[in-house]
Amino acid sequence: MKGRTGKMLRRDSAVERLIATITAHEAGVELTKRVLEDKGLEDKTLEEIEKLRKKKLERAKTTLENTKKNRGS
């Protein structure tokens, strides 16, 4: 789809993905550990992993707010 309708659909699906990501990050450090393992960075301490998780969570929440604001909700 083109135009405004396509843009709204993309934003709606982005909101759904962001909510799923936020939920996974709030559940614990499992998602962050999996991402680090995929990138070959398994040597991180629990403190570093928790710091990364909090940063990713904060960024995802900010992105969600901005996307909702731009969507018109």
WOCORGI-V913754 format. One line per field, one symbol per residue. ss: DSSP state (h for helix, s for strand, l for the rest). phi: phi as a letter, one per 30 degrees, with the letter a starting at -180 (. if undefined). A space follows every 10 residues. Layout:
ss->???
phi->???
This chain:
ss->llhhhhhhhh hhhhhhhhhh hhhhhhhllh hhhhhhhhhl lllllhhhhh hhhhhhhhhh hhhhhhhhhh hll
phi->.ciddddddd dddddddddd dddddddlcd dddddddddi cddddddddd dddddddddd ddddeddddd djc
